[in-house]
């Protein structure tokens, strides 16, 4: 029976193992990096095509990683490859990503001001006072997952790359081919949606 | 003068340190005087924190195994 291999925690050791064609290292990398790669692909393509592109990318990476020089992090490198493959697909099909970035304020927040610009319906709760309790609330976590899944695909991809994968804004803009100000709108709108969801959940106990 | 609605529009820029020095100062002055906006900014910051731990795809096992199989094939050359 094969001994269980240890997880490689250091990025450069992982790269070396991938370059040496270590199967376990590839399996680890698949589980670690595929969610983010899919977030990139879903920004450009429908869910099924996005899954195909991530699969094609991994097959391509088996050879391409041997030439990886570490000028960017491994994650950023993988995300850029996925983005380029998606853009090539769109180009071949003569299609473009339709971009609708809109207003900075969510309608649910915008409607809470009086005409002069002061709060008519001010924030009802201070979430920061409940932060730890919020994180431990299973029902709220489920509700959060549900609302994040319901975000428009572009908002969701931007938020995943910026918030969950901790990419620098500049990298997200490069990967998704958007301006810094458009990224700001996508992230700000998503945060407001989650804020409104938590406020509502806290008040009604319903998702 | 910066109004509450203006501040709400640029709330994430403030949280992420993306504002110019002058705009950052205006927001700080406004926050000193307005408890509603202090709540709004605090809530927005918490919302960002909540998303950090959640905003990721949960990939199903079958798909992950499919990815691993295609890599195994490619490794065999």
Contacts between the chains, C-beta under 8 A, distances in Angstrom:
chain1	res1	chain2	res2	distance
A	21	B	75	5.6
A	23	B	71	7.6
A	23	B	72	6.4
A	23	B	75	6.0
A	26	B	68	7.4
A	26	B	71	4.8
A	26	B	75	7.0
A	27	B	68	5.2
A	27	B	71	7.5
A	30	B	64	6.2
A	30	B	67	4.9
A	30	B	68	5.6
A	30	B	71	6.7
A	31	B	64	6.2
A	34	B	59	5.8
A	34	B	64	6.8
A	34	B	67	6.2
A	35	B	56	4.9
A	35	B	57	4.3
A	35	B	58	7.6
A	35	B	59	5.9
A	36	B	56	7.6
A	38	B	57	5.2
A	38	B	59	6.9
A	39	B	56	7.6
A	39	B	57	6.3
A	51	B	63	6.5
A	54	B	67	7.1
A	55	B	66	6.8
A	55	B	67	5.7
A	55	B	70	5.6
A	58	B	67	5.5
A	58	B	70	6.4
A	58	B	71	5.4
A	58	B	74	7.9
A	59	B	70	5.3
A	59	B	71	6.8
A	59	B	73	7.8
A	59	B	74	4.8
A	62	B	71	6.2
A	62	B	74	4.1
A	62	B	75	6.0
A	63	B	74	7.7
A	104	B	9	4.4
A	104	B	10	7.4
A	105	B	5	7.6
A	105	B	8	6.1
A	105	B	9	5.7
A	109	B	8	5.9
A	110	B	5	7.7
A	113	B	4	6.3
A	113	B	5	4.4
A	113	B	8	7.5
A	116	B	3	7.0
A	117	B	3	3.1
A	117	B	4	6.0
A	117	B	5	4.2
A	117	B	6	6.6
A	118	B	3	6.5
A	118	B	4	5.1
A	118	B	5	7.8
A	119	B	4	5.0
A	119	B	36	4.6
A	119	B	37	7.7
A	122	B	36	3.8
A	122	B	39	7.0
A	122	B	40	7.9
A	123	B	36	6.1
A	123	B	39	4.0
A	123	B	40	5.0
A	123	B	43	5.7
A	125	B	39	7.5
A	125	B	43	7.1
A	126	B	39	5.1
A	126	B	42	5.7
A	126	B	43	6.8
A	127	B	42	6.6
A	127	B	43	4.5
A	127	B	46	3.9
A	127	B	47	7.2
A	128	B	42	4.2
A	128	B	43	7.2
A	128	B	45	6.8
A	128	B	46	5.2
A	131	B	46	5.4
A	131	B	49	6.9
A	134	B	46	7.4
A	134	B	50	6.8
A	135	B	50	7.4
A	135	B	53	7.3
A	141	B	54	7.2
A	144	B	50	6.1
A	144	B	51	7.9
A	144	B	54	5.2
A	145	B	54	6.1
A	148	B	51	7.0
A	148	B	54	5.7
A	148	B	55	5.4
A	156	B	55	7.2
A	159	B	51	5.9
A	159	B	55	5.0
A	160	B	55	4.8
A	160	B	56	5.9
A	160	B	57	7.3
A	163	B	48	6.3
A	163	B	51	4.6
A	163	B	52	4.9
A	163	B	55	5.3
A	164	B	51	7.1
A	164	B	52	6.0
A	164	B	53	7.7
A	164	B	54	7.4
A	164	B	55	4.3
A	164	B	56	4.7
A	165	B	56	7.7
A	166	B	52	7.8
A	169	B	16	7.8
A	169	B	18	7.9
A	184	B	12	6.4
A	184	B	13	6.1
A	184	B	18	6.9
A	187	B	12	5.7
A	188	B	9	8.0
A	188	B	11	6.8
A	188	B	12	3.9
A	188	B	13	7.7
A	190	B	51	7.0
A	191	B	11	7.9
A	191	B	12	5.8
A	191	B	44	5.5
A	191	B	47	4.7
A	191	B	48	5.4
A	191	B	51	7.0
A	192	B	44	7.2
A	192	B	47	7.6
A	194	B	47	4.3
A	194	B	50	6.1
A	194	B	51	5.8
A	195	B	43	5.2
A	195	B	44	5.8
A	195	B	46	7.8
A	195	B	47	4.2
A	198	B	43	7.7
A	198	B	46	7.6
A	198	B	47	6.6
A	198	B	50	7.0
A	199	B	43	7.3
